[in-house]
Amino acid sequence: MSKITVIGAGAWGTALAIQATRAGAAEVSLWARDPARAAAMQTSRINEAHLPGHALPEPLRVTADAAEALHGADLALLVVPTQHMAAVLRTLPALPATLVAAKGVTRDGLHLPLETLALARPGLPAGVLSGPNFAGEVAAGLPAAAVIASTDQALRRQAADCLATPAFRLYGQDDPVGAQVGGAAKNVIAIAAGVVTGAGLGENARAALVTRGLSEIARLAVALGGRADTVSGLSGLGDLLLTCTGPGSRNFSLGHALGQGQRLDAILGGRNSVTEGVATAPALLARAAAAGVEMPITAAVTAVLDGQAEVTDAIYGLLARPLRPENLN
């Protein structure tokens, strides 16, 4: 039995807090930055803004007091948007061993989530939780699987003991770089897949784009010190399949709207949650360029988001690239 603290009360943070309670943690605290929102959730026992329809179990406590939330914690789950992670970390007291459950690359510094955490809290035992998971399904207790990626074997075991249930299967692995690259890049590829579908370019085009997107992810993972086989697992291919195949994905649905001709600012203005791929695309492209890795799909998405290319021009530009053997990636 242990105390788990979840930092970040968005949909995924709330779902993980519910899951930690379901897994039998002795105490679970969910930290929300806004005191009024934390008080409302504590009283109503629901996250109406981000995860409606899923009641918070009674043992789960919601608070805006970070010191209270983290006092005595054995494990923290850091579930705040990647672009805001450094700022949030500056407000927090000492952390226990921490799993990051956020995906992306920062615009400022081009850091993966664990790099951001290491800069703020050097030497802290840390890993990532990543995989093909929609928050609502995990909150509902539907079957799901994810990866705990860390070079710290003890942390992998501790996190699995704290979070796993028969319906939420957790696999340990020691390639956090590959897991993070998969989690970041799949959001960008999902925007492209949504664009293809929204523009009515067909399922053949989407299948080709997703498959070539997987090659982009693998190239970058290896260049940054990860492994290609990680990209074939839950945190790569699994997450990519989930994110690229339906409107439940924020990134796919944003791309779908772009493909139908809607403006990016209008799409984002109608949302109350972060679509991580929008900020990640240019940062991921810059990180890849620094590593000498070519990512044409990521470049096309970045051009569309920046207004430098029309949707169909970007897609057909990918198809017009020079012919080459597939096994050269």
C-alpha positions as CSV (number, residue, x, y, z in Angstrom):
1,M,0.0,0.0,0.0
2,S,1.3,3.4,-0.9
3,K,0.4,7.1,-1.4
4,I,0.2,8.3,-5.0
5,T,0.1,11.9,-6.0
6,V,-1.1,12.9,-9.5
7,I,0.1,16.4,-10.6
8,G,-2.4,17.8,-13.1
9,A,-6.2,17.5,-13.1
10,G,-6.9,17.3,-16.8
11,A,-8.6,14.3,-18.4
12,W,-5.6,12.0,-18.3
13,G,-4.5,13.0,-14.8
14,T,-8.0,12.5,-13.5
15,A,-8.2,9.1,-15.2
16,L,-4.9,8.0,-13.7
17,A,-5.9,9.1,-10.2
18,I,-9.1,7.0,-10.6
19,Q,-6.9,4.1,-11.8
20,A,-4.5,4.4,-8.9
21,T,-7.4,4.3,-6.5
22,R,-8.8,1.3,-8.3
23,A,-5.4,-0.4,-8.0
24,G,-5.6,-0.2,-4.2
25,A,-3.3,2.7,-3.3
26,A,-3.7,3.5,0.4
27,E,-4.1,7.2,-0.5
28,V,-4.4,9.1,-3.8
29,S,-4.1,12.9,-4.1
30,L,-4.9,14.8,-7.3
31,W,-3.4,18.3,-7.5
32,A,-5.3,20.9,-9.5
33,R,-3.6,24.3,-10.0
34,D,-6.9,26.3,-9.7
35,P,-8.1,26.3,-6.0
36,A,-11.7,27.0,-7.1
37,R,-11.7,24.1,-9.5
38,A,-10.0,21.8,-7.0
39,A,-12.7,22.6,-4.4
40,A,-15.5,22.0,-6.9
41,M,-14.1,18.6,-7.9
42,Q,-13.6,17.6,-4.3
43,T,-17.2,18.5,-3.5
44,S,-19.0,17.3,-6.6
45,R,-16.8,14.2,-7.1
46,I,-16.5,14.8,-10.8
47,N,-14.2,16.6,-13.3
48,E,-17.0,18.3,-15.2
49,A,-14.6,20.3,-17.4
50,H,-12.3,17.5,-18.6
51,L,-13.8,14.1,-17.7
52,P,-17.5,14.3,-17.3
53,G,-19.4,11.1,-16.6
54,H,-16.7,9.5,-14.5
55,A,-17.2,9.8,-10.7
56,L,-14.2,10.3,-8.5
57,P,-14.0,7.5,-5.9
58,E,-14.4,8.6,-2.4
59,P,-10.8,7.9,-1.1
60,L,-9.4,10.2,-3.8
61,R,-8.7,13.7,-2.5
62,V,-8.5,16.8,-4.9
63,T,-6.5,19.8,-3.7
64,A,-4.7,22.9,-4.9
65,D,-2.2,22.7,-2.1
66,A,0.9,21.0,-3.7
67,A,2.7,20.6,-0.3
68,E,-0.4,18.8,1.1
69,A,-0.8,16.7,-2.1
70,L,2.9,15.5,-2.1
71,H,3.3,15.1,1.7
72,G,4.3,11.5,2.3
73,A,3.9,10.4,-1.4
74,D,5.8,7.3,-2.5
75,L,5.2,8.0,-6.2
76,A,4.2,11.1,-8.2
77,L,2.6,11.1,-11.7
78,L,3.4,14.3,-13.5
79,V,0.5,14.8,-15.9
80,V,0.7,18.4,-17.1
81,P,1.1,19.6,-20.7
82,T,4.7,19.3,-21.9
83,Q,4.8,23.0,-22.8
84,H,3.9,24.0,-19.2
85,M,5.8,21.4,-17.4
86,A,8.9,23.5,-16.5
87,A,6.7,26.3,-15.1
88,V,4.7,23.8,-13.0
89,L,7.8,22.2,-11.6
90,R,9.1,25.5,-10.4
91,T,6.0,25.8,-8.1
92,L,6.3,22.3,-6.6
93,P,8.0,21.2,-3.4
94,A,10.3,18.1,-3.3
95,L,9.1,15.2,-5.4
96,P,9.3,11.5,-4.8
97,A,10.1,9.1,-7.6
98,T,8.2,10.4,-10.6
99,L,6.5,9.0,-13.7
100,V,5.8,11.6,-16.5
101,A,2.6,10.9,-18.3
102,A,2.8,13.7,-20.8
103,K,3.9,13.7,-24.5
104,G,5.6,16.2,-26.7
105,V,8.7,18.3,-27.3
106,T,9.1,21.8,-25.8
107,R,9.2,24.8,-28.1
108,D,11.7,26.4,-25.7
109,G,14.8,24.2,-25.6
110,L,13.4,21.3,-27.7
111,H,13.3,19.0,-24.7
112,L,11.5,15.7,-24.3
113,P,9.5,15.5,-21.0
114,L,12.1,13.6,-19.0
115,E,14.7,16.1,-20.1
116,T,12.6,18.9,-18.7
117,L,12.2,17.0,-15.5
118,A,15.9,16.3,-15.2
119,L,16.8,19.9,-15.7
120,A,14.4,20.9,-12.9
121,R,15.1,18.0,-10.5
122,P,18.5,16.4,-11.4
123,G,19.0,13.0,-10.0
124,L,15.4,12.2,-9.3
125,P,14.4,8.6,-10.1
126,A,12.1,9.0,-13.1
127,G,10.4,7.3,-16.0
128,V,7.5,7.7,-18.4
129,L,4.1,6.1,-18.7
130,S,3.0,5.9,-22.3
131,G,0.8,3.9,-24.5
132,P,-2.5,3.7,-26.5
133,N,-4.8,5.1,-23.8
134,F,-7.9,7.3,-24.1
135,A,-8.6,8.8,-20.7
136,G,-12.3,8.1,-20.6
137,E,-11.8,4.4,-21.3
138,V,-9.2,4.0,-18.5
139,A,-11.4,5.9,-16.1
140,A,-14.3,3.5,-17.0
141,G,-12.1,0.5,-16.3
142,L,-12.1,-0.8,-19.9
143,P,-9.2,-3.0,-20.9
144,A,-6.0,-1.1,-21.8
145,A,-2.3,-1.5,-21.7
146,A,0.7,0.9,-21.3
147,V,4.4,0.9,-20.9
148,I,6.5,2.1,-17.9
149,A,9.8,3.1,-19.5
150,S,12.7,3.8,-17.2
151,T,16.3,2.8,-16.8
152,D,15.5,2.4,-13.1
153,Q,14.2,-1.2,-12.7
154,A,13.1,-0.6,-9.1
155,L,10.9,2.3,-10.3
156,R,9.4,0.2,-13.0
157,R,8.4,-2.4,-10.5
158,Q,7.1,0.1,-8.0
159,A,5.0,1.9,-10.5
160,A,3.5,-1.3,-11.9
161,D,2.6,-2.5,-8.4
162,C,0.9,0.9,-7.7
163,L,-1.1,1.2,-10.9
164,A,-1.7,-2.2,-12.6
165,T,-5.0,-4.0,-12.4
166,P,-6.3,-6.9,-14.5
167,A,-7.9,-4.4,-16.9
168,F,-4.9,-2.1,-17.0
169,R,-1.9,-4.1,-18.0
170,L,1.5,-2.5,-17.6
171,Y,4.7,-3.5,-19.3
172,G,8.1,-2.4,-18.1
173,Q,10.9,-1.5,-20.5
174,D,14.2,0.3,-20.3
175,D,14.1,2.7,-23.3
176,P,12.5,5.9,-22.1
177,V,13.9,7.8,-25.1
178,G,12.2,5.6,-27.6
179,A,8.9,5.7,-25.6
180,Q,9.0,9.5,-25.5
181,V,9.8,10.0,-29.2
182,G,6.9,7.6,-30.0
183,G,4.5,9.6,-27.7
184,A,5.5,12.9,-29.1
185,A,5.6,12.1,-32.8
186,K,2.4,10.1,-33.0
187,N,0.5,13.3,-32.2
188,V,2.0,15.0,-35.3
189,I,1.3,12.0,-37.5
190,A,-2.2,11.9,-36.2
191,I,-2.8,15.5,-37.4
192,A,-1.6,14.4,-40.8
193,A,-3.9,11.4,-40.8
194,G,-6.8,13.6,-39.8
195,V,-6.0,16.0,-42.6
196,V,-6.0,13.2,-45.2
197,T,-9.4,11.9,-44.0
198,G,-11.0,15.3,-43.6
199,A,-9.8,16.3,-47.1
200,G,-11.4,13.1,-48.5
201,L,-8.2,11.7,-49.9
202,G,-9.1,8.1,-49.0
203,E,-8.1,5.2,-46.7
204,N,-5.2,4.2,-49.0
205,A,-3.5,7.5,-48.4
206,R,-4.1,7.4,-44.7
207,A,-2.6,3.9,-44.4
208,A,0.4,4.9,-46.4
209,L,0.9,8.1,-44.4
210,V,0.7,6.3,-41.0
211,T,3.1,3.6,-42.1
212,R,5.6,6.1,-43.4
213,G,5.1,8.1,-40.2
214,L,6.2,5.1,-38.2
215,S,9.4,5.1,-40.1
216,E,10.0,8.8,-39.3
217,I,9.4,8.0,-35.6
218,A,11.9,5.1,-35.7
219,R,14.6,7.2,-37.4
220,L,14.4,9.9,-34.8
221,A,14.2,7.5,-31.9
222,V,17.4,5.7,-32.9
223,A,19.2,9.0,-33.7
224,L,18.5,10.2,-30.1
225,G,19.7,7.0,-28.5
226,G,16.5,5.0,-28.4
227,R,15.7,1.6,-30.1
228,A,13.7,0.9,-33.2
229,D,12.0,-2.1,-31.5
230,T,10.5,0.3,-28.9
231,V,8.7,2.1,-31.8
232,S,7.1,-1.2,-32.8
233,G,5.5,-1.5,-29.3
234,L,2.7,0.0,-27.3
235,S,4.4,3.4,-26.9
236,G,5.0,3.7,-30.7
237,L,2.9,1.7,-33.0
238,G,0.1,1.1,-30.5
239,D,-0.2,4.7,-29.6
240,L,0.0,5.7,-33.3
241,L,-2.8,3.3,-34.3
242,L,-5.1,4.6,-31.6
243,T,-4.4,8.3,-32.3
244,C,-4.7,8.0,-36.1
245,T,-8.0,6.2,-36.4
246,G,-10.8,8.1,-34.9
247,P,-12.4,11.4,-33.7
248,G,-11.8,10.5,-30.0
249,S,-8.2,11.7,-30.7
250,R,-7.8,15.4,-30.2
251,N,-4.9,15.5,-32.8
252,F,-6.8,13.4,-35.4
253,S,-9.9,15.5,-35.0
254,L,-8.0,18.7,-35.3
255,G,-6.4,17.4,-38.6
256,H,-9.8,16.3,-39.8
257,A,-11.2,19.8,-39.3
258,L,-8.2,21.3,-41.1
259,G,-8.7,18.9,-44.0
260,Q,-12.3,20.1,-44.2
261,G,-11.1,23.7,-44.6
262,Q,-11.5,25.0,-41.0
263,R,-9.1,27.6,-39.6
264,L,-6.6,26.5,-37.0
265,D,-7.4,29.4,-34.6
266,A,-11.2,28.6,-34.8
267,I,-10.6,24.9,-34.1
268,L,-8.4,25.7,-31.1
269,G,-10.7,28.4,-29.9
270,G,-13.5,25.8,-29.5
271,R,-11.5,23.5,-27.2
272,N,-10.9,23.5,-23.5
273,S,-8.0,21.0,-23.6
274,V,-4.5,21.0,-25.2
275,T,-4.0,19.5,-28.6
276,E,-0.3,18.7,-28.0
277,G,0.6,18.0,-31.6
278,V,0.2,21.7,-32.6
279,A,3.1,22.8,-30.5
280,T,5.0,19.6,-30.9
281,A,5.2,19.6,-34.7
282,P,7.7,22.5,-35.2
283,A,9.7,21.6,-32.1
284,L,9.9,18.0,-33.2
285,L,11.0,19.1,-36.6
286,A,13.7,21.3,-35.2
287,R,14.9,18.5,-32.8
288,A,15.1,16.1,-35.8
289,A,17.0,18.7,-37.9
290,A,19.5,19.1,-35.1
291,A,20.0,15.3,-35.1
292,G,20.3,15.1,-38.9
293,V,17.1,13.2,-39.3
294,E,14.7,13.9,-42.2
295,M,11.0,13.9,-41.2
296,P,8.9,14.9,-44.3
297,I,5.5,14.2,-42.8
298,T,6.3,16.3,-39.7
299,A,7.6,19.0,-42.0
300,A,4.3,19.0,-44.0
301,V,2.2,19.2,-40.9
302,T,4.3,22.1,-39.6
303,A,3.9,23.9,-42.9
304,V,0.1,23.5,-42.8
305,L,-0.1,24.6,-39.1
306,D,2.0,27.7,-39.9
307,G,-0.2,28.6,-42.9
308,Q,2.8,28.1,-45.2
309,A,1.1,25.3,-47.3
310,E,-2.4,24.3,-48.3
311,V,-3.6,21.0,-47.1
312,T,-3.8,19.2,-50.4
313,D,-0.5,20.8,-51.6
314,A,1.3,19.4,-48.5
315,I,-0.1,15.9,-49.0
316,Y,0.6,15.7,-52.7
317,G,4.0,17.2,-52.0
318,L,4.8,14.1,-49.9
319,L,3.7,11.8,-52.8
320,A,5.9,13.7,-55.2
321,R,9.1,13.0,-53.2
322,P,11.8,11.1,-55.1
323,L,11.2,7.4,-55.4
324,R,13.4,5.2,-53.3
325,P,13.6,1.6,-51.9
326,E,11.2,1.2,-48.8
327,N,13.9,-0.4,-46.7
328,L,16.0,2.8,-46.8
329,N,13.3,4.4,-44.7
